[in-house]
């Protein structure tokens, strides 16, 4: 178990190493920001632990406990602006960690989607994200208002790419965009990562001979998923269990994001703020794996990694 100062120092050093690979920040009018780029990313990532019930809760903790490490800590609203300003760098840091943790001999990635509720679906009005979040169905939470998050992860749980769409988006349509952007990167969509060159293991939401043939022929992407139970060529129960066992890692990853890094509590007011915090959660997930490997611990043992006293 690491103490707070050691954890933050390790995180800052990793962030600073990453920031040295970036071009210098462009000058902006007005006073210089209170925090450096490395400090903003460090605090943004650290603040995603579920020990903090909200951004406000995290900032109270930072003002009480972290002033010695971040003596120029500004007002919370200024920090939130800086966090949104560095959203692209936070995304890039999460993928930098994924590359650092790359396993050259992994033979597949697990691909799946989960619902992220951003507002109670029974409330009236358009909410904070009209046109960006809508109503959809999730096996985990039922009908919800929010976004549909897609994640790809290695067998050890490292998240190599992510993206999201309104909750009503279907798995296969989201996969179409995901595979396209991995093959043909476009500015603003870097979070999807790069094509791993190995098959994806998916659930029945990605089933469909036409879709899978199109991905294979047009995107050089192989997706393995079980057919529907009423298929004329159903899989045997042992084969289904084998695939479900390999895919269990993605369910574990979603559990970490939802519970350990409080994705289930997200109630964003702006899309950019949500993007920054989502990227920070992915980065914290990958960073914790890196620390666990450094200390010879199991990859996804996060509960006792950090001591809060």
Buried (B, 14 or more C-beta within 10 A) or exposed (E): EBEBEEBBBBBBEBBBEBBEEEEEEEEEEEEEBBBBBBBBBBBBBBBBBBEBEEBEEBBEBBEEEBEEBBEEBBEBEEBBBBBBBBBBBBBBBBBBBBEBBEEEEBEBBBBBBBBBBBBEBEEEEEBBBEEBBBEBEBEEBEEBBBBBBBBBBBBBBBBBBBBBBBBBBBBBEBBBBBBBBBBEBEEEBBBBBBBBEEBBBBBBBBBBEEBBEBBEEEBEBEBBBBBEEEEEEEBEEEEBEEBEEBBEBBBBBBEBBBEBBBBBEBEBEEBEBBBBBBBBBBBBBBBBBBBBBEEEBEBBEBEEBBEEE
